Amino acid sequence: MTVPDDCTTCGDCCHSWERGYIQVFAVDEARMDEAALALTETDGDRRIMRFEEGRCLALDLREGRFRCRIYPMRPDACRWLERGSGICRSMIAARALVRAPK
């Protein structure tokens, strides 16, 4: 498995079919503007990023790149994820399985 040199060529960490994949905490909400908060939803007693069709709604797919539309305000869960980390590599591997021909 190859880790890309540039996260904007990958975007695997912004994809999941799991509801509540990215939790948004109070510190995250305080940092977010109204447009960013509109990309979240309440799930029971917690706030999460909204996902549709297996991808975060903050993900901008224009120009063949994966860019976060709320990058300066992104949740801590996204900030903690570093390119090449174990979690990064796990996400790349998991998405490769989803994309693999059956």
C-alpha positions in Angstrom: 0.0 0.0 0.0 1.3 3.4 -0.9 0.7 6.5 1.1 0.3 9.5 -1.2 2.6 12.5 -1.0 -0.3 14.8 -0.9 -3.6 14.2 1.0 -5.6 16.0 -1.7 -4.9 13.2 -4.1 -6.4 10.6 -1.8 -9.3 11.6 0.5 -9.8 8.1 1.9 -10.1 9.4 5.4 -13.1 11.4 4.4 -15.1 8.3 3.3 -17.1 5.9 5.4 -20.4 4.2 5.4 -20.4 4.2 9.3 -22.9 6.7 10.8 -21.2 8.9 13.3 -17.8 8.3 11.8 -16.5 11.8 12.7 -17.8 13.1 16.1 -17.9 16.8 16.6 -17.2 18.0 20.1 -18.0 21.3 21.8 -14.5 22.7 21.1 -15.1 21.9 17.4 -18.5 23.6 17.4 -17.0 26.7 18.9 -14.5 26.9 16.0 -17.1 26.3 13.3 -19.1 29.0 11.5 -22.7 28.6 10.5 -21.9 27.0 7.1 -19.7 24.4 8.8 -22.2 23.7 11.5 -24.8 23.1 8.7 -22.7 20.1 7.7 -23.2 18.4 11.1 -26.2 16.7 12.7 -27.3 15.4 16.1 -27.2 11.7 16.7 -28.7 11.0 20.1 -26.7 13.0 22.5 -23.7 13.8 20.2 -23.0 15.8 17.2 -21.5 14.2 14.1 -20.4 15.3 10.6 -23.0 14.5 8.0 -22.1 11.9 5.4 -23.9 11.2 2.1 -23.1 8.4 -0.3 -20.2 7.3 1.9 -18.4 10.7 2.1 -18.2 13.6 4.4 -20.3 16.5 3.1 -17.4 18.9 3.8 -15.4 17.1 1.1 -15.0 19.1 -2.1 -14.3 16.8 -5.1 -13.8 19.5 -7.8 -10.8 19.6 -10.0 -9.9 15.9 -9.3 -8.7 16.8 -5.8 -10.1 16.0 -2.4 -10.3 19.2 -0.4 -12.0 20.0 2.8 -14.4 23.0 2.5 -14.1 23.7 6.2 -10.4 22.9 6.7 -9.5 25.7 9.1 -12.6 24.8 11.2 -12.4 21.0 10.8 -13.1 18.8 13.8 -10.3 17.7 16.1 -10.8 14.1 14.9 -9.7 15.2 11.4 -6.9 17.4 12.8 -5.4 14.4 14.7 -5.2 12.2 11.5 -1.7 12.6 10.1 -0.7 11.5 6.6 1.1 8.2 6.8 0.0 7.3 10.3 -1.4 3.9 11.2 -5.0 5.2 11.0 -4.2 6.8 7.6 -2.8 3.5 6.3 -5.8 1.5 7.7 -8.2 3.8 5.9 -6.3 3.5 2.6 -6.4 -0.3 2.9 -10.1 -0.3 3.8 -11.0 1.9 0.8 -8.9 -0.3 -1.4 -11.1 -3.3 -0.4 -14.2 -1.4 -1.3 -12.9 -0.4 -4.7 -11.5 -3.9 -5.5 -13.2 -5.7 -8.3 -15.5 -8.5 -7.0 
